[in-house]
Amino acid sequence: MSPHPPLAFFQLFLLKCALVCVALIHNLYYRTTGEVVSGVVSKVFNQPKARAKELGIEICLMYIEIEKGEAVQEELLKGLDNKNPKIIVACTETLRKALSEFGSKIILLKPIIKVLPKLFESRDKAVRDEAKLIAVEIYRWIRDALRPPLQNINSLQLKELEEEWVKLPTGAPKPTRFLRSQQELEAKLEQQQSAGGDAEGGGDDGDEVPQIDAYELLEAVEILSKLPKDFYDKIEAKKWQERKEALEAVEVLVKNPKLEAGDYADLVKALKKVVGKDTNVMLVALAAKCLTGLAVGLRKKFGQYAGHVVPTILEKFKEKKPQVVQALQEAIDAIFLTTTLQNISEDVLAVMDNKNPTIKQQTSLFIARSFRHCTAATLPKSLLKPFCAALLKHISDSASEVRDAAFEALGTALKVVGEKAVNPFLVDVDKLKLDKIKECSEKVELAHGKKAGLAAEKKELKPVPGRTASSGAAGDKDMKDVSVPKPGPLKKAPATKAGGPPKKGKPSAPGGAGSAGTKNKKGLEIKEIVEPELSIEVCEEKASAVLPATCIQLLDSSNWKERLACMEEFQKC
């Protein structure tokens, strides 16, 4: 029993009063968040009574509910630096419960993940056990994105975590508690769930596990100041052993998965020189690995250096040794992800004219891999045209490996943008080669899935048929039935267009749209997506009926003045 029972009882009473006040008259308690939570952490979480800790946790969660989550989390993270293990355990438990109830969109995970390794190193078993519980809870929300930040903890602890992670359900977790501003939405969702039927079907999209980029959870490491002082001297040394020693020092530094931004121009220049001019193929491969590490660690921040190294890497593909080729492929693929195909297109196209068959082959293969990361939006006609022209030269090359690489690149382009966009560039290709291109296209797996480009965008942007085609009472009924699964502002935008003219020329069958909208909304969306579109030839034919022939021809002019005059003529028509 506590030495001061009346005092302990009075403390519990005050905690209950504080919880009720925050819940009921929270407008008056916004400014007190830091003080109250700080007091809970330092004065309540160290109490022996379990009930006091429970009330303290409830107060913290209530402050999160009234939109003060950041302030609460800040104080709880400060509590993790306390020397008292009881306070650390209670703060960790509070963070875990907050994440479990409010979800990863409300509770910031990065600062919690940052301190997890420290909690696993604690001498207190209770702290380590609670660290394990919160690591399991975090994994429930972000899955494998948690693995890289925890790779350096004790191997036994990591093994225990792996065993717990496997036991978790595969479905995506959902918040069980909402902020005050979200509780109106919560009430609507409960009404839909109680209604059943279509309301339940509308939540299918939320069953997928959210994709979290592990890179965003990592702390950036500064490496420029850690380079050996004699690095730039050694990298120019005549002895290959000294150059190797300098490169190995860089290789160790760039293994950090996230690098801090800085001026890497001199380092990139030195590595580029080794790749392009060093006669020792082992050092060429090592320098390429260093460039890969920089590109992976800096991501988009490396993009400014991409144009300087891409031509050098492509021209170095004249080396046929497998270890060198592999290192160069990994380097240029990593560099591509830091920039865009548009930015490096001129450098790549220039190398396509090289006479060396290995260089031509590897350049075409790189283009194919790059296309896999593109969509119809990022691979427009202006960019596709020069690449197709260069690749078409290669499909008639005397070397079979060059031809096969070119077929693969063209097949990938066909997969990304579709036949309508590629066919105008293939008019002079014989049927045998066209079949080969289509065969390659069928084997391609795109980085963003099979449905790339505009098809996915149209699925989101096009209205559901039946809302605009119907009229009268039946049309109103259709719109109401189709809109039921999507509460809130999402259903208002299409509804405002109901009175306007229909977008499609073919109206839906009488009575069919209403029944289809009520029974199967997804079926209508799919039907809308696969509707045939006008081919380029038909579009040009229709345009020629209203526009002068010179106007159409000048649209592709390289002279901007001619294109401007063409657009002015277009506007007059």
C-alpha positions, 0 to 999 in steps of 0.5 A, a space after each residue: 500500500 502507498 505510504 500516502 493513500 489519501 494523496 494517491 486517491 486524490 491524484 487519481 481523482 484529479 486525473 479523472 477530472 483532467 480526462 473529462 475536461 479535455 474530452 468535454 471542453 477541449 477548446 480551453 485545453 489546446 494551449 495546455 497540451 505540452 504542460 499537461 502531457 509533460 506532467 503526465 510523463 514525469 509525475 504520473 508514469 512513474 507512479 506504482 499504481 497501474 490505474 494512474 498510468 492508465 489514466 495518464 495514457 488515456 489523457 494523452 490519447 484524448 489530446 491526440 483525438 482533439 487534434 494535438 497529436 504532434 505536441 503529444 508525440 513530442 513530449 512522449 519522445 522526450 520521455 524516452 530519454 528519461 533515466 527511469 525505465 518505468 517512464 520509458 516503458 509507459 511512453 513507449 506503450 502510449 505511442 504503441 496504443 496511439 498508433 494502433 488506434 489512430 493509425 500511421 497517418 496521424 502518428 508520425 513513424 519516422 521519429 519513433 523508428 529512429 529511437 527503436 535501436 536505442 530501446 532495443 539496447 536498453 539494459 532493462 528487460 521491460 523496455 526491450 519487451 515494450 520495444 519489441 511490441 511497438 516494432 511489431 505494431 509499426 510493422 503491421 502498418 508499414 511492413 517491410 519498410 521497417 526492416 532496413 532501419 532495424 538491420 543493425 540490432 541484435 541478431 537474436 532480437 531481430 530473429 524474435 521480431 521476424 517470428 512475430 511479424 510472420 504471425 501478423 494478418 496480411 490485410 491492411 490495418 485500419 484505425 479504430 479511433 478518429 480525430 474529432 474532425 474525422 468523427 463525422 466521417 466515421 459516423 457515415 462509414 458506420 451507417 454504410 456498414 450497417 446498410 450492407 451491400 454496396 456500402 461494404 463493396 466500396 471499401 475494397 480498395 482499402 484492403 491493400 497494405 499501404 506502400 511506405 518507402 523505407 528510404 523516407 524512414 532513414 536518417 541521411 548520412 554525411 560522407 563528403 567530410 569522411 573521405 580520406 584526405 589524400 583521396 584525390 591524390 591517390 585516385 590519380 596515382 600511377 600504382 593501381 593498388 593506390 587507386 584501388 585503396 581510394 575507391 574502396 574507401 568510397 565504396 564503404 561510405 556509399 553503402 549507407 542507404 541514404 546520403 546527405 545532400 552536398 556538392 558531389 561534383 568533384 567526387 563524381 568527376 573522379 569516379 567518371 574518369 576511372 570508369 572512362 579511362 582506367 585500363 584496369 577493369 577491376 577498378 572500372 567495376 569498383 568505380 561503377 559500384 561507387 556511382 551506383 551507391 551515390 545514385 541510390 543514396 542521393 536519389 533525385 539529388 544525384 540527377 544533376 550529375 546524370 548527364 555527365 556520366 551516362 555517355 561515359 558508362 554507355 561507351 564503356 560497355 565495349 568491355 565484355 567481361 561479365 563483372 564489368 558489364 554487370 557493374 555498369 548496368 547496375 550503375 546506369 539503371 540506378 542513375 536513370 532513377 535519379 533523372 528522366 529519360 527526357 533529360 538524358 535522351 540526347 546523350 543516349 541517342 548519340 551513343 546509338 550511332 556507335 559502331 561497336 556492337 556491344 555498345 549498341 546492344 547494351 544501349 538498346 537494353 538500357 533503353 528497354 529497361 528505362 521504358 519499363 519505368 515510363 508511362 504514356 505520359 512520360 513517354 510522349 510522341 516527341 520523345 518516342 519518335 527519335 528513339 524508335 527511329 534509332 532502334 529501327 536501324 538496329 533491328 536490321 543490324 548484322 549482329 543478332 544480339 543488337 537486333 534482339 536488344 532493339 526488338 526488346 526495346 521496341 516491344 517495351 515501348 509498344 507495351 507502355 504506350 500501345 499500338 496506336 502511338 507506336 504504329 505510325 513509326 513502324 509503317 516501313 517494317 515488314 510483317 516478320 519484324 512486326 510480329 517479333 516486336 509484338 512477341 517481345 511486347 507480350 513478355 514485358 513486365 512494366 515497373 508500374 504494372 501491366 496497365 500503364 499510362 493513360 488507361 489508369 488515368 482514364 479509369 480515375 478521371 472518366 465519369 461513370 456512364 449512366 449519370 449523364 446519359 439518363 434523363 428525368 426521374 430514372 436519371 436521378 435514380 441512377 445517380 443516387 444509386 451509383 453514388 452511394 458507396 462514395 460519401 463526402 465530396 467525391 460524389 458531388 463533382 459528377 452530380 453537378 454535370 448531370 444536367 449538361 450534355 453527355 460526353 459520349 455520342 451513344 446514350 445508354 439503353 433505357 432502364 439499363 443504366 439504373 439497374 446496372 449502377 445499382 447492382 454493379 458499379 465496377 462493371 460500368 467503370 470497366 465498360 467505360 475504360 475499354 470503349 474504342 478510341 479514335 485512331 491517329 489516322 481517323 483524327 488526322 482525317 477529321 482534322 484535315 476536313 477543317 484545317 488547311 493542309 499546311 497547318 497540319 504539316 507545320 505542327 511538327 516543324 522544328 521552327 518555333 515561329 512556324 509552329 506559332 503561326 500554325 497554332 494561330 491559324 488553328 485558333 482562327 479555324 
